[in-house]
Amino acid sequence: MAIAGSCYADSVSRAFKAADESVEPVQGGVEAAIEMAESDPEGARAVLWRLQGDWEMLERMDEQVGGEPTLATLRVGAALQLARAELSSPEPQLRRRLPELMEMLGRCEQSAAD
């Protein structure tokens, strides 16, 4: 599925908006991304592929994760890889992977993920 530029921009914008409005920005952004992925796993995979080449957005994500820059980059990359792998499964269950995603990003999950 080819993803239109506006769809990609909208998805990224929605995730960053959720992060900005959350008490725990990293978790808020991840949860927003999961919600979008639940309704359109194929579109979410396309967004993740495109995101991997968007250095500006990756840099913003690294800043959200915080900490030592190289470690933040590795954390973001690991989380993106896990999300892509889960979304490639026959029946993706990204929400159940939230605790693992949050651990990869150096955060503890703040709420139940059911």
Buried (B, 14 or more C-beta within 10 A) or exposed (E): EEBEEEBBBEBBEBBBEBBEEBEBBBBBBBBBBBBBBEEBBEBBBBBBEBBBEBEEBBBBBBEBBBEEEEEBBBBBBBBBEBBBEBBEEEEBEBBEBBEBBBBBBBBEBBEEBE
